[in-house]
Amino acid sequence: MAVTLTEKAESRLRTFLLGSTPDSKAPTNKGIRVSAKDGGCNGYEYGMEVTSSPKPDDVVLLQGNVLIYLDAKSAPLLEGMVIDFVEGVIESGFKFTNPNATNTCSCGKSFSAGDCTPKGTPCT
């Protein structure tokens, strides 16, 4: 599986998605779109956004009760990544553990991946 949510992350996202749906009994395709975008202080920046409509080439995953729409171009960069949710006095939010990252910034929101692979994924 390309991306995995920990129990805490899945619970937090599920609660957020249910709270943002007007009629919680109505079926929904609302989920989280995950991507790696060109930018950040290390070459790539993690992206997460709420969406109800995946792009045609997105990889669709189901983790517990959370739909994950994985950007197809980002998938090779995010293969094996674990998304966790941490709460603490100093740091709270989603934490990304990416086995493809060769370097990360101190905030943990951007990363580099060796020689800017895979093909077709820009790196500045």
NUPA-561348 format. One record per residue: x, y, z of N, C-alpha, C in turn; residue number from 1; chain; residue in one letter. Coordinates in nm, 2 decimals, padded with zeros to 4 digits. Atoms other than C-alpha are relative to their C-alpha. Layout:
<pts>
+--------+--------+--------+--------+--------+--------+--------+--------+--------+-----+-------+------+
!    n_u !    n_v !    n_w !   ca_u !   ca_v !   ca_w !    c_u !    c_v !    c_w !  nr ! kette ! rest !
+--------+--------+--------+--------+--------+--------+--------+--------+--------+-----+-------+------+
!      X !      Y !      Z !      X !      Y !      Z !      X !      Y !      Z ! NUM !     A !    A !
...
+--------+--------+--------+--------+--------+--------+--------+--------+--------+-----+-------+------+
</pts>
This chain:
<pts>
+--------+--------+--------+--------+--------+--------+--------+--------+--------+-----+-------+------+
!    n_u !    n_v !    n_w !   ca_u !   ca_v !   ca_w !    c_u !    c_v !    c_w !  nr ! kette ! rest !
+--------+--------+--------+--------+--------+--------+--------+--------+--------+-----+-------+------+
!  00.08 ! -00.12 !  00.00 !  00.00 !  00.00 !  00.00 !  00.09 !  00.12 !  00.00 !   1 !     A !    M !
! -00.09 ! -00.12 !  00.01 !  00.14 !  00.34 ! -00.09 !  00.00 !  00.09 !  00.12 !   2 !     A !    A !
!  00.00 ! -00.09 ! -00.12 !  00.03 !  00.55 !  00.21 ! -00.08 ! -00.07 !  00.11 !   3 !     A !    V !
!  00.07 !  00.06 ! -00.12 ! -00.07 !  00.43 !  00.56 ! -00.03 !  00.11 !  00.10 !   4 !     A !    T !
!  00.03 ! -00.08 ! -00.11 ! -00.25 !  00.62 !  00.83 !  00.01 ! -00.07 !  00.13 !   5 !     A !    L !
!  00.01 !  00.07 ! -00.13 ! -00.19 !  00.54 !  01.19 ! -00.14 !  00.01 !  00.06 !   6 !     A !    T !
!  00.13 ! -00.01 ! -00.06 ! -00.49 !  00.49 !  01.42 ! -00.04 !  00.14 !  00.04 !   7 !     A !    E !
!  00.03 ! -00.14 ! -00.05 ! -00.46 !  00.84 !  01.56 ! -00.03 !  00.09 ! -00.12 !   8 !     A !    K !
!  00.03 ! -00.08 !  00.12 ! -00.44 !  01.00 !  01.21 ! -00.13 ! -00.03 ! -00.06 !   9 !     A !    A !
!  00.13 !  00.04 !  00.06 ! -00.73 !  00.80 !  01.08 ! -00.11 !  00.05 !  00.08 !  10 !     A !    E !
!  00.10 ! -00.05 ! -00.09 ! -00.94 !  00.89 !  01.38 ! -00.02 !  00.15 ! -00.01 !  11 !     A !    S !
!  00.01 ! -00.15 !  00.01 ! -00.86 !  01.26 !  01.36 ! -00.06 !  00.04 ! -00.14 !  12 !     A !    R !
!  00.06 ! -00.03 !  00.13 ! -00.93 !  01.27 !  00.98 ! -00.14 ! -00.04 ! -00.01 !  13 !     A !    L !
!  00.14 !  00.04 !  00.01 ! -01.25 !  01.07 !  01.01 ! -00.09 !  00.10 !  00.08 !  14 !     A !    R !
!  00.08 ! -00.09 ! -00.07 ! -01.38 !  01.30 !  01.28 ! -00.01 !  00.14 ! -00.07 !  15 !     A !    T !
!  00.00 ! -00.13 !  00.07 ! -01.28 !  01.61 !  01.08 ! -00.09 ! -00.01 ! -00.12 !  16 !     A !    F !
!  00.08 !  00.01 !  00.12 ! -01.44 !  01.48 !  00.76 ! -00.15 ! -00.02 !  00.03 !  17 !     A !    L !
!  00.14 !  00.01 ! -00.04 ! -01.76 !  01.38 !  00.94 ! -00.06 !  00.13 !  00.04 !  18 !     A !    L !
!  00.04 ! -00.13 ! -00.05 ! -01.78 !  01.72 !  01.10 ! -00.02 !  00.10 ! -00.11 !  19 !     A !    G !
!  00.01 ! -00.10 !  00.11 ! -01.74 !  01.90 !  00.77 ! -00.11 ! -00.05 ! -00.11 !  20 !     A !    S !
!  00.10 !  00.05 !  00.09 ! -02.02 !  01.70 !  00.60 ! -00.14 !  00.05 !  00.05 !  21 !     A !    T !
!  00.12 ! -00.05 ! -00.05 ! -02.36 !  01.88 !  00.62 ! -00.10 ! -00.11 !  00.05 !  22 !     A !    P !
!  00.09 !  00.11 ! -00.05 ! -02.57 !  01.56 !  00.65 !  00.09 ! -00.13 !  00.02 !  23 !     A !    D !
! -00.10 !  00.11 ! -00.03 ! -02.35 !  01.29 !  00.82 ! -00.06 ! -00.13 ! -00.04 !  24 !     A !    S !
!  00.06 !  00.13 !  00.04 ! -02.60 !  01.02 !  00.71 !  00.00 ! -00.02 ! -00.15 !  25 !     A !    K !
!  00.00 !  00.01 !  00.15 ! -02.57 !  01.09 !  00.34 !  00.14 ! -00.06 ! -00.04 !  26 !     A !    A !
! -00.12 !  00.05 !  00.05 ! -02.31 !  00.89 !  00.15 !  00.09 !  00.11 ! -00.06 !  27 !     A !    P !
! -00.09 ! -00.10 !  00.05 ! -02.00 !  01.09 !  00.06 !  00.13 ! -00.06 ! -00.05 !  28 !     A !    T !
! -00.13 !  00.04 !  00.05 ! -01.68 !  01.06 ! -00.14 !  00.10 !  00.09 !  00.06 !  29 !     A !    N !
! -00.09 ! -00.10 ! -00.06 ! -01.52 !  01.32 !  00.08 !  00.12 ! -00.08 !  00.06 !  30 !     A !    K !
! -00.12 !  00.07 ! -00.05 ! -01.16 !  01.22 !  00.16 !  00.11 !  00.10 !  00.00 !  31 !     A !    G !
! -00.12 ! -00.09 ! -00.01 ! -00.81 !  01.36 !  00.18 !  00.09 ! -00.03 ! -00.12 !  32 !     A !    I !
! -00.09 !  00.01 !  00.12 ! -00.60 !  01.42 ! -00.13 !  00.15 !  00.03 !  00.05 !  33 !     A !    R !
! -00.14 ! -00.01 ! -00.05 ! -00.23 !  01.36 ! -00.05 !  00.09 !  00.01 ! -00.12 !  34 !     A !    V !
! -00.09 ! -00.02 !  00.12 !  00.05 !  01.48 ! -00.28 !  00.14 !  00.05 !  00.05 !  35 !     A !    S !
! -00.13 ! -00.06 ! -00.02 !  00.41 !  01.59 ! -00.30 !  00.02 !  00.11 ! -00.11 !  36 !     A !    A !
! -00.01 ! -00.11 !  00.10 !  00.45 !  01.93 ! -00.46 !  00.14 !  00.06 !  00.00 !  37 !     A !    K !
! -00.13 ! -00.06 !  00.02 !  00.76 !  02.10 ! -00.60 !  00.00 !  00.13 !  00.09 !  38 !     A !    D !
! -00.01 ! -00.12 ! -00.09 !  00.86 !  02.35 ! -00.33 !  00.05 ! -00.04 !  00.14 !  39 !     A !    G !
! -00.05 !  00.02 ! -00.14 !  00.94 !  02.38 !  00.04 !  00.15 !  00.03 !  00.00 !  40 !     A !    G !
! -00.14 ! -00.03 ! -00.02 !  01.29 !  02.42 !  00.18 !  00.09 ! -00.11 ! -00.04 !  41 !     A !    C !
! -00.09 !  00.11 !  00.04 !  01.41 !  02.08 !  00.06 ! -00.03 ! -00.06 ! -00.13 !  42 !     A !    N !
!  00.03 !  00.05 !  00.14 !  01.27 !  02.03 ! -00.29 ! -00.15 ! -00.04 ! -00.02 !  43 !     A !    G !
!  00.14 !  00.04 !  00.01 !  00.93 !  01.88 ! -00.22 ! -00.07 !  00.04 !  00.13 !  44 !     A !    Y !
!  00.08 ! -00.04 ! -00.11 !  00.65 !  01.98 !  00.01 ! -00.13 ! -00.09 !  00.00 !  45 !     A !    E !
!  00.12 !  00.08 ! -00.01 !  00.37 !  01.75 !  00.14 ! -00.12 !  00.08 ! -00.01 !  46 !     A !    Y !
!  00.13 ! -00.06 !  00.01 !  00.02 !  01.84 !  00.05 ! -00.11 ! -00.09 !  00.05 !  47 !     A !    G !
!  00.13 !  00.07 ! -00.04 ! -00.31 !  01.74 !  00.21 ! -00.11 !  00.10 ! -00.01 !  48 !     A !    M !
!  00.11 ! -00.09 !  00.01 ! -00.64 !  01.88 !  00.12 ! -00.13 ! -00.09 !  00.00 !  49 !     A !    E !
!  00.13 !  00.07 !  00.01 ! -01.01 !  01.78 !  00.16 ! -00.06 !  00.01 ! -00.14 !  50 !     A !    V !
!  00.06 !  00.00 !  00.13 ! -01.18 !  01.68 ! -00.16 ! -00.11 ! -00.10 !  00.00 !  51 !     A !    T !
!  00.10 !  00.10 !  00.02 ! -01.49 !  01.50 ! -00.27 !  00.01 ! -00.06 ! -00.14 !  52 !     A !    S !
! -00.01 !  00.05 !  00.14 ! -01.38 !  01.45 ! -00.63 !  00.15 ! -00.02 ! -00.03 !  53 !     A !    S !
! -00.14 !  00.03 !  00.04 ! -01.05 !  01.27 ! -00.71 !  00.02 !  00.04 ! -00.15 !  54 !     A !    P !
! -00.04 ! -00.03 !  00.14 ! -00.86 !  01.37 ! -01.02 !  00.00 ! -00.14 ! -00.08 !  55 !     A !    K !
!  00.01 !  00.12 !  00.07 ! -00.89 !  01.11 ! -01.30 !  00.11 ! -00.10 !  00.02 !  56 !     A !    P !
! -00.11 !  00.10 ! -00.02 ! -00.54 !  00.96 ! -01.24 !  00.04 ! -00.02 !  00.14 !  57 !     A !    D !
! -00.03 !  00.03 ! -00.14 ! -00.55 !  00.96 ! -00.86 ! -00.01 ! -00.15 !  00.03 !  58 !     A !    D !
!  00.01 !  00.14 ! -00.05 ! -00.49 !  00.63 ! -00.68 ! -00.09 !  00.02 !  00.12 !  59 !     A !    V !
!  00.10 !  00.00 ! -00.11 ! -00.78 !  00.57 ! -00.44 !  00.03 ! -00.11 !  00.10 !  60 !     A !    V !
! -00.02 !  00.10 ! -00.11 ! -00.71 !  00.40 ! -00.11 ! -00.10 !  00.02 !  00.11 !  61 !     A !    L !
!  00.09 ! -00.01 ! -00.12 ! -00.93 !  00.33 !  00.19 !  00.08 ! -00.04 !  00.12 !  62 !     A !    L !
! -00.07 !  00.04 ! -00.12 ! -00.77 !  00.34 !  00.53 ! -00.10 !  00.02 !  00.12 !  63 !     A !    Q !
!  00.10 ! -00.01 ! -00.10 ! -01.02 !  00.25 !  00.80 ! -00.13 !  00.05 ! -00.07 !  64 !     A !    G !
!  00.11 ! -00.06 !  00.07 ! -01.31 !  00.48 !  00.71 !  00.04 !  00.13 ! -00.07 !  65 !     A !    N !
! -00.05 ! -00.13 !  00.07 ! -01.10 !  00.75 !  00.54 !  00.04 ! -00.03 ! -00.14 !  66 !     A !    V !
! -00.05 !  00.01 !  00.13 ! -01.07 !  00.78 !  00.17 !  00.12 !  00.08 ! -00.02 !  67 !     A !    L !
! -00.13 ! -00.08 !  00.03 ! -00.72 !  00.88 !  00.05 !  00.01 !  00.00 ! -00.15 !  68 !     A !    I !
! -00.02 ! -00.02 !  00.14 ! -00.68 !  01.02 ! -00.30 !  00.14 !  00.04 ! -00.01 !  69 !     A !    Y !
! -00.14 ! -00.02 !  00.01 ! -00.32 !  00.99 ! -00.38 !  00.04 !  00.05 ! -00.14 !  70 !     A !    L !
! -00.04 ! -00.06 !  00.13 ! -00.18 !  01.21 ! -00.66 !  00.09 ! -00.10 ! -00.07 !  71 !     A !    D !
! -00.07 !  00.10 !  00.08 ! -00.05 !  00.97 ! -00.93 !  00.15 !  00.03 ! -00.02 !  72 !     A !    A !
! -00.14 ! -00.04 !  00.02 !  00.27 !  01.17 ! -01.00 !  00.08 ! -00.01 !  00.13 !  73 !     A !    K !
! -00.07 !  00.00 ! -00.13 !  00.35 !  01.18 ! -00.63 !  00.01 ! -00.14 !  00.06 !  74 !     A !    S !
!  00.00 !  00.14 ! -00.06 !  00.28 !  00.81 ! -00.56 !  00.14 ! -00.06 !  00.02 !  75 !     A !    A !
! -00.13 !  00.06 ! -00.03 !  00.64 !  00.70 ! -00.62 !  00.08 !  00.07 !  00.11 !  76 !     A !    P !
! -00.07 ! -00.08 ! -00.10 !  00.77 !  00.97 ! -00.39 ! -00.05 ! -00.03 !  00.14 !  77 !     A !    L !
!  00.07 !  00.02 ! -00.13 !  00.52 !  00.87 ! -00.12 ! -00.02 ! -00.14 !  00.03 !  78 !     A !    L !
!  00.02 !  00.15 ! -00.02 !  00.53 !  00.49 ! -00.15 !  00.06 ! -00.04 !  00.14 !  79 !     A !    E !
! -00.04 !  00.05 ! -00.13 !  00.55 !  00.34 !  00.20 ! -00.01 !  00.11 !  00.11 !  80 !     A !    G !
!  00.01 ! -00.10 ! -00.10 !  00.48 !  00.67 !  00.38 ! -00.10 ! -00.03 !  00.10 !  81 !     A !    M !
!  00.10 !  00.01 ! -00.11 !  00.31 !  00.67 !  00.72 ! -00.03 !  00.14 !  00.04 !  82 !     A !    V !
!  00.05 ! -00.12 ! -00.05 !  00.10 !  00.96 !  00.83 ! -00.06 ! -00.02 !  00.14 !  83 !     A !    I !
!  00.04 !  00.01 ! -00.14 !  00.06 !  01.00 !  01.20 ! -00.06 !  00.14 !  00.05 !  84 !     A !    D !
!  00.04 ! -00.13 ! -00.06 ! -00.11 !  01.27 !  01.42 !  00.06 !  00.00 !  00.14 !  85 !     A !    F !
! -00.06 ! -00.02 ! -00.13 !  00.08 !  01.40 !  01.72 ! -00.06 !  00.12 !  00.07 !  86 !     A !    V !
!  00.05 ! -00.11 ! -00.08 ! -00.04 !  01.62 !  02.00 !  00.09 !  00.02 !  00.12 !  87 !     A !    E !
! -00.09 ! -00.03 ! -00.11 !  00.20 !  01.78 !  02.24 !  00.00 !  00.15 !  00.03 !  88 !     A !    G !
! -00.01 ! -00.14 ! -00.05 !  00.29 !  02.10 !  02.42 !  00.08 !  00.08 ! -00.11 !  89 !     A !    V !
! -00.08 ! -00.07 !  00.09 !  00.55 !  02.19 !  02.16 ! -00.04 ! -00.01 ! -00.15 !  90 !     A !    I !
!  00.04 !  00.03 !  00.14 !  00.42 !  02.03 !  01.84 ! -00.13 ! -00.08 !  00.00 !  91 !     A !    E !
!  00.12 !  00.07 !  00.03 !  00.08 !  01.92 !  01.72 ! -00.03 !  00.00 ! -00.15 !  92 !     A !    S !
!  00.04 !  00.01 !  00.14 ! -00.04 !  01.81 !  01.38 !  00.04 ! -00.13 ! -00.06 !  93 !     A !    G !
! -00.03 !  00.13 !  00.08 !  00.02 !  01.55 !  01.11 !  00.15 ! -00.01 ! -00.02 !  94 !     A !    F !
! -00.14 !  00.03 !  00.01 !  00.36 !  01.39 !  01.10 !  00.02 ! -00.10 ! -00.11 !  95 !     A !    K !
! -00.02 !  00.09 !  00.11 !  00.49 !  01.23 !  00.78 !  00.13 ! -00.07 !  00.02 !  96 !     A !    F !
! -00.12 !  00.09 !  00.00 !  00.74 !  00.94 !  00.79 !  00.01 ! -00.06 ! -00.14 !  97 !     A !    T !
! -00.01 !  00.04 !  00.13 !  00.86 !  00.89 !  00.44 !  00.13 ! -00.07 ! -00.03 !  98 !     A !    N !
! -00.12 !  00.08 !  00.02 !  01.11 !  00.61 !  00.36 !  00.08 !  00.05 ! -00.13 !  99 !     A !    P !
! -00.06 ! -00.05 !  00.12 !  01.19 !  00.78 !  00.03 !  00.08 !  00.13 !  00.02 ! 100 !     A !    N !
! -00.07 ! -00.13 ! -00.03 !  01.31 !  01.11 !  00.19 !  00.14 ! -00.03 !  00.04 ! 101 !     A !    A !
! -00.14 !  00.00 ! -00.03 !  01.68 !  01.15 !  00.19 !  00.04 !  00.11 !  00.10 ! 102 !     A !    T !
! -00.03 ! -00.12 ! -00.09 !  01.66 !  01.48 !  00.39 ! -00.14 !  00.06 !  00.02 ! 103 !     A !    N !
!  00.12 ! -00.07 ! -00.04 !  01.38 !  01.66 !  00.57 !  00.04 !  00.13 !  00.07 ! 104 !     A !    T !
! -00.03 ! -00.12 ! -00.07 !  01.35 !  02.01 !  00.70 ! -00.04 ! -00.01 !  00.15 ! 105 !     A !    C !
!  00.03 !  00.01 ! -00.14 !  01.31 !  02.08 !  01.07 ! -00.15 !  00.00 !  00.04 ! 106 !     A !    S !
!  00.14 !  00.00 ! -00.03 !  00.94 !  02.14 !  01.05 ! -00.07 ! -00.13 ! -00.05 ! 107 !     A !    C !
!  00.05 !  00.13 !  00.04 !  00.89 !  01.80 !  00.88 ! -00.11 !  00.01 ! -00.11 ! 108 !     A !    G !
!  00.10 ! -00.01 !  00.11 !  00.67 !  01.94 !  00.60 !  00.05 !  00.00 ! -00.14 ! 109 !     A !    K !
! -00.06 !  00.01 !  00.13 !  00.92 !  01.93 !  00.32 !  00.11 ! -00.10 !  00.01 ! 110 !     A !    S !
! -00.10 !  00.11 !  00.01 !  01.17 !  01.67 !  00.20 !  00.07 !  00.00 ! -00.13 ! 111 !     A !    F !
! -00.07 !  00.03 !  00.13 !  01.42 !  01.58 ! -00.07 !  00.01 ! -00.15 ! -00.02 ! 112 !     A !    S !
! -00.01 !  00.14 !  00.03 !  01.45 !  01.25 ! -00.24 !  00.11 ! -00.03 ! -00.10 ! 113 !     A !    A !
! -00.12 !  00.03 !  00.08 !  01.80 !  01.18 ! -00.36 !  00.02 !  00.10 ! -00.12 ! 114 !     A !    G !
! -00.02 ! -00.08 !  00.12 !  01.84 !  01.30 ! -00.72 ! -00.13 !  00.05 ! -00.07 ! 115 !     A !    D !
!  00.12 ! -00.05 !  00.04 !  01.49 !  01.43 ! -00.75 ! -00.08 ! -00.10 ! -00.09 ! 116 !     A !    C !
!  00.08 !  00.11 !  00.07 !  01.34 !  01.10 ! -00.87 ! -00.14 !  00.00 !  00.05 ! 117 !     A !    T !
!  00.00 !  00.07 !  00.12 !  01.10 !  00.97 ! -01.00 ! -00.01 !  00.09 ! -00.12 ! 118 !     A !    P !
!  00.01 ! -00.08 !  00.13 !  01.10 !  01.08 ! -01.37 ! -00.14 !  00.07 !  00.00 ! 119 !     A !    K !
!  00.13 ! -00.07 !  00.01 !  00.83 !  01.34 ! -01.44 ! -00.04 !  00.08 !  00.12 ! 120 !     A !    G !
!  00.03 ! -00.08 ! -00.12 !  00.83 !  01.48 ! -01.09 !  00.10 !  00.11 !  00.01 ! 121 !     A !    T !
! -00.10 ! -00.11 !  00.00 !  00.99 !  01.83 ! -01.09 !  00.07 !  00.01 !  00.14 ! 122 !     A !    P !
! -00.07 ! -00.03 ! -00.12 !  01.25 !  01.92 ! -00.83 !  00.08 !  00.13 ! -00.03 ! 123 !     A !    C !
! -00.07 ! -00.12 !  00.02 !  01.39 !  02.27 ! -00.80 !  00.12 !  00.01 !  00.10 ! 124 !     A !    T !
+--------+--------+--------+--------+--------+--------+--------+--------+--------+-----+-------+------+
</pts>
